[in-house]
Amino acid sequence: MNHPVRTFLAAGIAAVLIAAPSVFAQDEAHLKERERLLTLIKKVDSDPARLEDAIRKGRERIMFCAHCHGEDGNSKRPEIPNLASQNPAYLLEQFDMFADGRRKNFVMQTLAKEFTLEDKINISIYYSHQTVAPNQTIDPLLAEKGKRVFESVCQFCHGESGRGDAGYARLAGQQMDYVVNTLKRYRKNATTTPDPGEIKRTNRRMEQVTQNLSDTDIMSLANYIANLQ
């Protein structure tokens, strides 16, 4: 392991240890909630007829979602996340977070409150069964640097391939602008005291990890992630 990677890894571990009680408590709460959501998804996935019905109904309910995220889950704007192939339990969790205000976006909060639980499950499953379509031009040198950063601070939760598991977000093939904006927001939450009204979302673990990343690190990560399949 080379020196830059050791530095990133040590900084990330130290940051998490410093905030261990609150971070681990949050993780435990999230894991319990994800188990509940994973159970809901598995009930549908385990029944072929029910799964087919969920995908059909999900496709029928994405009229508003498709304006930004695309009918096939590949977003129409670089600052909007791709939903194609996303972990369905993660998508379901995000619906809940928008609905109760833990994530803030007027359109998403409105939709999250209007959709029924069945709608949310069906939409999450529908998008999870779509395929990410690579359409971004990456910088190979930045991507190579991003690979080292990813391996030191991201893959523990998001997996070696960036596909996520156990309710964690899939990162592979994600929009670069979205990744950059999201990581910078987490970093800002960790290193400053932003106006509560400006905070779009919070996550203690992500904030602790990103506080040691430079702008170049973040851009490198975005290039690497965009190139993952």
Secondary structure, 3 states (H helix, E strand, C coil): CCHHHHHHHHHHHHHHHHCHHHHHHHHHHHHHHHHHHHHHHHHHHCCHHHHHHHHHHHHHCCCCHHHHHCCCCCCCCCCCCCCCCCCHHHHHHHHHHHHHCCCCCHHHHHHHHHCCHHHHHHHHHHHHCCCCCCCCCCCHHHHHHHHHHHHHHCHHHHCCCCCCCCCCCCCCCCCHHHHHHHHHHHHHHHHCCCCHHHCCCCCHHHHHHHCCCCHHHHHHHHHHHHHCC
